[in-house]
């Protein structure tokens, strides 16, 4: 039974080793903690791939070992590895390098536990483990803007945690148990109004972790205030656990509870608010923060279709993978050229850094959903799943948001091109970070690879399309 949790154990062991080892390492050797974190992530990734998709539960039905958990294990480890790679120059020599690595591993572990939870109590533990390290990561920079972002994130996260725990307590009391099997069997006989309050409370808590409306205000602040490494992590990895956990919850909710219409409505709100709020942004990180809120809206389409479309889970996994590599490609460029923070800074940057600018162009086109990029495939599959589930109106809203997003994405793309004028970008004479540049290239390749071959995920075992 304990061997079922080898991928999670690798993350936990790496986090504890980084935390304890960093206390004894001299400051000039803190890079050892990053090496330990890399090994732990690689071991977790390999263990997840070797374990495959068992298609069962363990620990008395409280933890699922299925396609969703396997996808979370693979994505959390792989994306965190890319985050460490793009942040190598930023982390190297930092006084808190070991603490940063430990918190990244703990947050990734929380994401995996959140995704695999098949029990409300395990879900609550996963939520706390995934969110609490993020508060510390945002505030590690010790700048005023970082501290403010950390406090805002903490306060909103504390509220979300209280709401989630309230829902967990109420549903457990109504069902007389906390496993999802017990919820599915007993909640239909419980008072519908009380069940609805409990389910929607848990949904709201998970929406904070995903960065969706109405608990979204922390996202642009955190992305702008945190270091590039942390911003790249918190815009990608936490969404994996939150959205997969939401999918499980939607599937076990009684038919009398209007959880799908609520998720669909919040998806539309996230799409529209995130898109239109990004229009006036001049800071690149804040622009990406609002774009993240919009992308969560797209990712909520298959969640709203869960149980009513055979491809809901598969389309969600494809979109999560495509969104992750696309977003990381843009953050990798920002990490390689830390002087580029605003649209003015990147004006004409293609003259000074043509290859990195090519990655930016691909990343922006990918974010917009231009074929044959990964996000295009993700949108195609999620739109199909939502349409099959009878959510045609939501597909129309998502398509309109896609067209509208071209405005702020093309603003960035237009100023990067060599004929845009300007001095050729801030820090044009600075040498781009080697690891960040390499990560940008890898992510750019991933944008095309997932876009062309991501559909094969739908054939990855029968459990993935159910």
Steps between C-alpha positions, in 0.01 A plus 500: 500500500775746589678421174204661324624837623860487378463812277360697794768361732773622264364854518466489879847353546652763273325782685615379843856448373512850349362656816729319743805491274470870425536574869851352501622597154718812468349779293732436207380139478126551512490373141512150651138549612399576142679185384315295765169652390577416138579138588184471710285635216661269247451202731136595554444538125658164420306328780174647370571383146599152619188471720276582204122513552398230752137611498417441867501664842721439801497573874138393547380688194639838610755539221448426131762336280353574160554706188438830677755430773755374247454813289550718809814308602655536156402863441591623850846341488576594138380860528683557831817367338462758222437770761825413680684506168371841390571643845855368533667839463250668728541235771878454472671658798171608658498492879175306501569259217452188712178636654366583155570149374339343806186714466472424127516126570245523782262702284539249215429217746187681616384534140537126442318413824224745408455339160497146635278561803195274512411606852401844624751492785783416262373777273527750786856388579596527133353850479700622798820332383462650152414853614699574818847462336391740225449780754860461611632475144336828400641686800856363482615788279459743793411794273203716594296388199577135582401541863173666405424224249580232759270659759214535251543143385512373858187687608300383200642148536408491868143599412487235227636238740235582760225477240636169371526352850145615571383310193703193596352501851144542374524228233667256739225553754225456240652185351624345823838447330758687299598272210362584158338158480302577815411843368368357173291240684356709783479865395203449261288414806619804699328844496577649159550856627757397760684280250508788251655732760766244586591416141514863389717589801755238399481619139575858606802388700641311203435797269745701709769243432416509129499881491146530364223752563392595766817420701740624231628843621822351642620372162612821321644641825697184573629462143616862498651497848665156516827402343482362148564144622214517747267675256560228242418233760185652648344570159534139388544224759222578756239496224574134430392386845210742540334425166539123524360512855207708373434241231474224761269709717268588211467132411392394851266794566130396510293592193288736712803722571554758220877472513550474122305819419693684773836381363389594147396848616828558682688375193327765290573768763869401511523506121352844465655670802849362440493592132371856535712577810813411301423765237646794689800327660847640432696279740571166328469293815170659595378444144588132532321492836173616350553271202527215750158588644360487146667165427346350814164578344588280203625228734168503687310400185582126530442520877145621436465218245629229736274196503314615191778476242724201438800723423471748788794368704721435198440848360576655839833315523598603146410863567688499833815366330471743209428797723795415726766482227359810326500710815842376609647594161406864565623497859825338389564793267427744782742306720768504229460878461407627848519862385188455289206581726277727290384532141736796461796284605438239228446745214707382204662222704505266198805692372703429814365154586345345189476142630342592831263735319401211274408304815291797617317511167431126516390526864261787428354328195469185706322684782253634247437146376651520153546164322703281524589604855414309818237745625320482165462124544398550861232751405373279221463204735351698790253674268397158369453363853292802604288473185435131564389589853239743367695817587480661157457849649826461694683394184377819331624711793838322493534556126420870544760525779755335273446765233510781758827368650674570170496870591732483800709213364564678170596815692794309646580326172493826301754683719743205497543497123813671362311775315323613817770759570659557839849432621478124464375409847612574851827333582576430133868478578448249780562136428184288533500231768617170356266273694201726453569527126528122474176456693331749266611289202380178662161652584467642148560153363245366746242749372525341156542140616192508724309681229577233243501187716293596804195324364671169577431571868137420431603145420711462816304224666126464527489685833610826342193543286249421775 
